[in-house]
């Protein structure tokens, strides 16, 4: 490498590092303000869960709907009408909830389709700023995928989509979104959930994890213990691993990023700062990472599940076990 090229390389790395540190400084100021903006939301403890089997599914759905209804009443009585409405939506009679917890930012796991008889299952793992208050947009993505799968699945192939809000996601403007802390906490929960799905459905069911934004880091931290067939990284800021092989998973690893996704401008570096690692390293859509990169169209960071989009079409093909039909791969 010539001296001038080396200087350019160091200069680029320096700019990326400065940008990352600037984000950290802004976040450190914003977090206390945002955290103080909202009081605790009263809600009951999660309902006791029976072991997940085909025989217990309907009872599980019912007890979690009842818990969501009670959480809605408590939020209303506490003066939080927005959360009360969000909880009430999840308490509707057609909702299939494997889990619900209305406390704090909230958690919920919703099933779309007949889980017990599905041949192909997609588990969606969300990124930052996904809470019960914003759950509607997460559900909309899961619903769009489910509708596409039901249209395109071969005759006799049952499909289901699981929207897994099973961890406390970081805020986009916060220090937590720059570190692996929340992902490290979530990884055991995701492994346990996937293991429960496998126990319910059996080893022959195709299981895909579709992970978005910070959710890609959650999936990466859980990857070595996940019994999944496909692991899809959407709009990823990095996974903490230098390569797909570094995830130590038997799943096929995919990656995609829309051309208008702002994550492309996030510095893909990893820096040790005051004993904490900031940033997540190699860009998963880069050739160096080694994932199967597929087309996601010209969408932005929140557009991967938009009906009619290139990305949604490719995601459906991956879930349905049609890798040769995935465009751009």
Buried (B, 14 or more C-beta within 10 A) or exposed (E): EEEEEEEEEEEEEEEBBEBBBEBBEEBEEBBEEEEEEEEEBBBBEBBEBEEBEEEBBEEBBBBBBBBBBBBBBBBBEBEBEEBBBBBBBBBEEEBBBBBBBBBEBBBBBBBBBEBBEBBBBBBBBBBBBBBBBBBEEBBBBBBBBBBBBBEBBEEEBBBBBBBBBBBBBBBBBBBBBBBBBBBBEBBEBBBEBBBBBBEBBEEEBBBBBBBBBBBBBBBBBBBEBBBBBBBBBBBBBBBBBBBBEBBEBEBBBBBBBBEEBEBBEBBBBBBEBEEEBBBBBBBBBEEEBBBBBBBBBEBBBBBBBBEEBBBBBBBBBBBBBEBEBBEEB
